[in-house]
Amino acid sequence: MSDSAYSQEGWHEEKRSAYLYRVMAEAEAGTPRAELFSGLAAEAENQAGIWARQAGVAVSEYVPDLRVRMVAALVRRYGPRALRSMLVAMKVRGLSVYSHAVPGHPLPATLDEVGKRHRGVSGGGNLRAAVFGVNDGLVSNASLILGVAGASANNSIILLSGVAGLLAGAFSMAAGEYVSVRSQREMFEHQIGLERDELAQYPEEEAEELALIYAARGLAREDAQKLAKAIIADPAQALETLAREELGLNPEDLGSPWGVAIFSFLSFAAGALAPLLPFFVLSGERALLVSIAFTSLSLFGVGAAISLFTGGSALRDGLRMLCIGAAAGALTYAIGKLLGVSLT
């Protein structure tokens, strides 16, 4: 890409951001966020002017395309908070104000405090994902096995169906998680690349944007400017902080796509294996009863484990999960029975 084309692209992105900032300010009229987005719109216009001077593009030439108009319409209808993921992908900044809107939330006052509250916050994410992955595998495969058992008492058919359900569900979960994390990472890497270029092109304007965000979250304007300038002075620190505060992205939350895929596969498979195990060593009604008992204990255990994340009662959450699983299993068993009778 030539320098002129690169500058034109930068101009277009800044003009697009300015347009969306103004729409967001209108949607947030009467709130402190309206002032933030109005200020960010002005900064984006300034940065567009820098690109325009480099590329020789007239400022008045910008016309929002269909995608931008659609996003703007959605923002007017539902508000910026609901459209955060779309707005981030379109180079809109300042969305961390929606993540830190709790009154009294501590703001960084020194350079050392910047990003400190983010460290170590994602450690429980894998455990939570494991519990819910096991739960998905357990409920889905137990329902499948009970449905097949209702239609046929043939142990081989039940085993084949259970193994197929385990593999299909596990691969589906793994593929879905891989695509999700890969897409997030690509978006993150693209946005970080844009921020890196902007830091090199106009660091003072980036500092002003960051100061606006801190000011909107309650920091005194003068203190916000001092802190922002100190952050921008360190390129590595600046890039990480801009990712968190302007983009609302936390690099620590994005794992390896392959790691997440394997983790999802194994957790789902572990849950799906529980109702299937008795059919490997037993057959007939005895295998079905043992499978139901084993699945019931597993459902209660998963429900109790979920209470660790909800703060609720382990007994209540365990019984609730047991009831949900029992209802799903009873329904699929009844459907299997009906189908089995109609096919014979």
C-alpha positions as CSV (number, residue, x, y, z in Angstrom):
1,M,0.0,0.0,0.0
2,S,1.4,3.4,-1.0
3,D,1.8,6.2,1.6
4,S,-1.0,8.1,0.0
5,A,-3.4,5.2,0.1
6,Y,-2.4,4.4,3.7
7,S,-3.1,8.0,4.7
8,Q,-6.4,8.0,3.0
9,E,-7.4,4.8,4.9
10,G,-6.3,6.4,8.1
11,W,-8.4,9.5,7.3
12,H,-11.4,7.4,6.5
13,E,-11.2,5.5,9.7
14,E,-10.9,8.7,11.8
15,K,-13.8,10.3,10.0
16,R,-15.9,7.2,10.6
17,S,-15.0,7.2,14.3
18,A,-15.9,10.9,14.6
19,Y,-19.3,10.2,13.0
20,L,-20.1,7.4,15.3
21,Y,-18.8,9.3,18.4
22,R,-21.3,12.1,17.6
23,V,-24.1,9.5,17.3
24,M,-23.1,8.0,20.6
25,A,-23.0,11.4,22.3
26,E,-26.5,12.0,21.1
27,A,-27.6,8.6,22.4
28,E,-26.0,9.5,25.8
29,A,-27.3,13.0,26.0
30,G,-27.6,14.3,29.6
31,T,-24.9,11.9,30.9
32,P,-21.1,12.4,31.6
33,R,-20.5,10.0,28.7
34,A,-22.0,12.4,26.2
35,E,-19.1,14.8,27.0
36,L,-16.6,12.1,26.6
37,F,-17.9,11.0,23.2
38,S,-18.1,14.6,22.0
39,G,-14.5,15.1,23.1
40,L,-13.4,11.9,21.3
41,A,-15.3,13.1,18.2
42,A,-13.3,16.3,18.2
43,E,-10.0,14.4,18.7
44,A,-10.9,12.0,15.8
45,E,-11.6,15.0,13.6
46,N,-8.2,16.4,14.5
47,Q,-6.5,13.2,13.7
48,A,-8.4,12.9,10.4
49,G,-7.0,16.4,9.6
50,I,-3.5,15.1,10.1
51,W,-4.1,12.2,7.7
52,A,-5.9,14.5,5.2
53,R,-2.8,16.8,5.1
54,Q,-0.6,13.8,4.3
55,A,-3.0,12.4,1.7
56,G,-4.5,15.5,0.2
57,V,-8.0,14.4,1.0
58,A,-10.7,17.1,1.5
59,V,-12.4,16.8,4.9
60,S,-15.9,17.3,3.4
61,E,-15.6,14.2,1.2
62,Y,-16.5,11.7,3.9
63,V,-19.9,10.0,3.5
64,P,-20.8,7.2,5.9
65,D,-21.3,3.9,4.1
66,L,-24.2,1.4,4.6
67,R,-22.5,-0.5,7.4
68,V,-21.7,2.7,9.4
69,R,-25.3,3.9,8.9
70,M,-26.7,0.6,10.1
71,V,-24.5,0.6,13.2
72,A,-25.4,4.2,13.9
73,A,-29.1,3.3,13.7
74,L,-28.6,0.5,16.1
75,V,-26.8,2.8,18.5
76,R,-29.7,5.2,18.4
77,R,-32.1,2.4,19.0
78,Y,-30.3,0.4,21.7
79,G,-27.6,2.6,23.0
80,P,-23.8,2.3,22.8
81,R,-23.5,-0.2,25.7
82,A,-25.4,-2.9,23.7
83,L,-23.3,-2.4,20.6
84,R,-19.8,-2.4,22.2
85,S,-18.4,-5.4,20.3
86,M,-19.5,-3.8,16.9
87,L,-18.2,-0.4,17.9
88,V,-14.8,-1.8,19.0
89,A,-14.4,-3.5,15.6
90,M,-15.1,-0.2,13.9
91,K,-12.3,1.6,15.8
92,V,-14.5,3.3,18.4
93,R,-12.7,4.1,21.6
94,G,-13.7,4.9,25.2
95,L,-15.9,1.9,25.7
96,S,-14.2,1.0,28.9
97,V,-16.5,3.5,30.6
98,Y,-19.2,0.9,30.4
99,S,-17.1,-1.7,32.1
100,H,-16.1,0.6,35.0
101,A,-19.3,2.4,35.6
102,V,-19.8,1.3,39.2
103,P,-19.8,4.4,41.5
104,G,-16.7,4.5,43.6
105,H,-14.7,2.3,41.3
106,P,-11.0,3.1,42.0
107,L,-9.2,4.9,39.3
108,P,-5.4,4.7,38.7
109,A,-3.7,7.8,40.2
110,T,-0.1,6.9,39.3
111,L,1.6,5.2,36.5
112,D,2.4,2.1,38.7
113,E,-1.3,1.6,39.3
114,V,-2.3,1.6,35.6
115,G,-3.4,-2.0,34.7
116,K,-2.7,-3.3,38.2
117,R,-6.3,-4.1,38.9
118,H,-6.4,-6.2,35.7
119,R,-3.6,-8.6,36.7
120,G,-4.7,-12.0,37.8
121,V,-8.4,-11.4,37.2
122,S,-8.8,-14.1,34.6
123,G,-7.4,-17.1,36.5
124,G,-10.8,-18.5,37.4
125,G,-12.0,-18.4,33.8
126,N,-10.7,-21.8,32.9
127,L,-12.3,-23.5,35.9
128,R,-15.6,-21.9,35.1
129,A,-15.4,-23.0,31.5
130,A,-14.5,-26.5,32.6
131,V,-17.6,-26.8,34.9
132,F,-19.9,-25.5,32.2
133,G,-18.3,-27.7,29.5
134,V,-18.8,-30.8,31.7
135,N,-22.4,-29.7,32.3
136,D,-23.1,-29.4,28.6
137,G,-21.7,-32.8,27.8
138,L,-23.5,-34.4,30.7
139,V,-26.9,-33.1,29.9
140,S,-26.8,-33.5,26.1
141,N,-25.4,-37.0,26.0
142,A,-27.5,-38.3,28.9
143,S,-30.6,-37.0,27.0
144,L,-29.4,-38.7,23.8
145,I,-28.6,-42.0,25.5
146,L,-32.0,-42.0,27.4
147,G,-33.8,-41.2,24.1
148,V,-32.1,-44.1,22.3
149,A,-32.6,-46.4,25.3
150,G,-36.3,-45.6,25.2
151,A,-36.5,-46.6,21.5
152,S,-34.3,-49.7,21.7
153,A,-32.8,-52.0,24.4
154,N,-30.0,-53.0,22.1
155,N,-26.8,-52.3,24.0
156,S,-24.7,-51.9,20.9
157,I,-27.0,-49.2,19.4
158,I,-27.0,-47.3,22.7
159,L,-23.2,-47.4,22.9
160,L,-22.8,-46.4,19.3
161,S,-25.2,-43.5,19.8
162,G,-23.5,-42.4,23.0
163,V,-20.0,-42.4,21.5
164,A,-21.3,-40.6,18.4
165,G,-23.0,-38.0,20.6
166,L,-19.8,-37.6,22.7
167,L,-17.6,-37.1,19.7
168,A,-20.0,-34.9,17.7
169,G,-20.7,-32.6,20.7
170,A,-17.0,-32.4,21.7
171,F,-15.8,-31.6,18.2
172,S,-18.6,-29.0,17.8
173,M,-17.7,-27.3,21.1
174,A,-14.0,-27.3,20.2
175,A,-14.6,-25.9,16.7
176,G,-16.9,-23.2,18.1
177,E,-14.5,-22.1,20.8
178,Y,-11.6,-22.1,18.3
179,V,-13.4,-19.9,15.8
180,S,-14.6,-17.6,18.6
181,V,-11.2,-17.1,20.2
182,R,-9.4,-16.9,16.8
183,S,-11.8,-14.2,15.7
184,Q,-11.4,-12.3,19.0
185,R,-7.6,-12.5,18.7
186,E,-7.6,-11.4,15.1
187,M,-9.8,-8.4,16.0
188,F,-7.5,-7.6,18.9
189,E,-4.3,-7.8,16.9
190,H,-5.9,-5.6,14.2
191,Q,-6.9,-3.0,16.7
192,I,-3.5,-3.1,18.5
193,G,-1.9,-2.6,15.1
194,L,-4.0,0.5,14.5
195,E,-3.1,1.8,18.0
196,R,0.6,1.2,17.4
197,D,0.4,3.2,14.1
198,E,-1.5,6.0,15.8
199,L,1.0,6.3,18.7
200,A,3.7,6.7,16.1
201,Q,1.8,9.3,14.1
202,Y,0.2,11.5,16.8
203,P,1.1,10.6,20.4
204,E,-0.2,13.9,21.8
205,E,-3.7,13.3,20.4
206,E,-3.7,9.7,21.8
207,A,-2.8,11.2,25.2
208,E,-5.7,13.6,25.0
209,E,-8.1,10.8,24.1
210,L,-6.9,8.8,27.1
211,A,-7.2,11.8,29.4
212,L,-10.8,12.3,28.2
213,I,-11.6,8.7,29.2
214,Y,-10.0,9.1,32.7
215,A,-11.8,12.4,33.2
216,A,-15.1,10.9,32.2
217,R,-14.6,8.2,34.9
218,G,-14.1,10.8,37.6
219,L,-10.4,11.8,37.6
220,A,-9.7,15.5,37.8
221,R,-9.0,16.9,34.4
222,E,-5.5,18.1,35.2
223,D,-4.6,14.8,36.9
224,A,-6.0,12.9,34.0
225,Q,-3.8,14.8,31.5
226,K,-0.7,14.3,33.6
227,L,-1.3,10.6,34.0
228,A,-2.1,10.1,30.3
229,K,1.1,11.9,29.2
230,A,3.1,9.8,31.6
231,I,1.6,6.6,30.1
232,I,2.1,7.7,26.5
233,A,5.8,8.4,27.2
234,D,6.4,4.7,27.6
235,P,5.4,3.1,24.2
236,A,5.0,-0.5,25.6
237,Q,2.9,0.7,28.6
238,A,0.9,3.0,26.4
239,L,0.0,0.3,23.9
240,E,-1.3,-2.0,26.7
241,T,-3.1,0.8,28.5
242,L,-4.8,2.0,25.3
243,A,-6.0,-1.6,24.6
244,R,-7.6,-1.7,28.0
245,E,-8.9,1.8,28.4
246,E,-9.7,2.9,24.8
247,L,-10.7,-0.5,23.3
248,G,-12.0,-2.2,26.5
249,L,-9.8,-5.2,25.6
250,N,-7.8,-7.2,28.1
251,P,-5.0,-9.1,26.4
252,E,-4.9,-11.6,29.4
253,D,-8.5,-12.7,28.5
254,L,-7.5,-14.0,25.1
255,G,-6.1,-17.5,25.3
256,S,-4.6,-19.7,22.6
257,P,-7.3,-20.8,20.1
258,W,-5.9,-24.3,20.0
259,G,-5.6,-24.4,23.8
260,V,-9.2,-23.4,24.3
261,A,-10.4,-25.9,21.6
262,I,-8.6,-28.8,23.3
263,F,-9.8,-27.7,26.7
264,S,-13.4,-27.5,25.5
265,F,-13.2,-30.9,23.8
266,L,-11.9,-32.6,26.9
267,S,-14.4,-30.9,29.3
268,F,-17.4,-31.7,27.1
269,A,-16.1,-35.3,26.6
270,A,-15.7,-35.8,30.3
271,G,-19.3,-34.8,31.0
272,A,-20.6,-36.8,28.0
273,L,-18.7,-40.0,29.2
274,A,-20.5,-40.1,32.6
275,P,-23.9,-41.5,31.4
276,L,-22.1,-43.7,28.8
277,L,-19.7,-45.6,31.1
278,P,-22.2,-48.2,32.5
279,F,-23.0,-49.4,29.1
280,F,-19.4,-50.5,28.5
281,V,-19.6,-53.0,31.4
282,L,-23.3,-53.7,31.8
283,S,-26.3,-54.2,29.5
284,G,-30.0,-54.0,29.5
285,E,-32.1,-52.5,32.2
286,R,-29.3,-52.8,34.8
287,A,-27.0,-50.6,32.6
288,L,-29.8,-48.1,32.2
289,L,-30.5,-47.8,35.9
290,V,-26.8,-47.5,36.8
291,S,-26.4,-44.8,34.1
292,I,-29.4,-42.9,35.5
293,A,-28.0,-43.1,39.0
294,F,-24.5,-42.1,37.9
295,T,-25.9,-39.2,35.8
296,S,-28.0,-38.0,38.7
297,L,-25.0,-37.8,41.0
298,S,-23.0,-36.1,38.3
299,L,-25.8,-33.5,37.7
300,F,-26.0,-32.7,41.4
301,G,-22.2,-32.4,41.6
302,V,-22.1,-30.1,38.6
303,G,-24.9,-27.9,40.0
304,A,-23.1,-27.7,43.3
305,A,-19.9,-26.7,41.5
306,I,-21.8,-24.0,39.6
307,S,-22.8,-22.5,43.0
308,L,-19.2,-21.5,43.5
309,F,-19.6,-19.0,40.7
310,T,-23.1,-17.8,41.5
311,G,-22.6,-17.5,45.3
312,G,-25.8,-19.5,45.8
313,S,-26.6,-22.6,47.9
314,A,-24.8,-25.7,46.8
315,L,-27.8,-27.8,47.7
316,R,-30.3,-25.6,45.9
317,D,-28.1,-25.3,42.7
318,G,-27.4,-29.0,42.8
319,L,-31.0,-30.0,43.1
320,R,-32.0,-27.4,40.4
321,M,-29.5,-28.9,37.9
322,L,-30.7,-32.4,38.8
323,C,-34.3,-31.4,38.1
324,I,-33.3,-29.8,34.8
325,G,-31.4,-32.9,33.7
326,A,-34.1,-35.2,34.9
327,A,-36.8,-33.3,32.9
328,A,-34.6,-33.4,29.8
329,G,-33.9,-37.1,30.2
330,A,-37.5,-38.0,30.9
331,L,-38.7,-36.1,27.9
332,T,-36.2,-37.7,25.5
333,Y,-36.8,-41.2,27.0
334,A,-40.6,-40.7,26.4
335,I,-40.0,-39.6,22.8
336,G,-37.7,-42.5,22.3
337,K,-40.4,-44.9,23.6
338,L,-43.0,-43.4,21.3
339,L,-40.7,-43.6,18.3
340,G,-39.6,-47.1,19.2
341,V,-43.2,-48.3,19.3
342,S,-44.2,-46.6,16.1
343,L,-41.3,-48.1,14.2
344,T,-41.9,-51.7,15.3
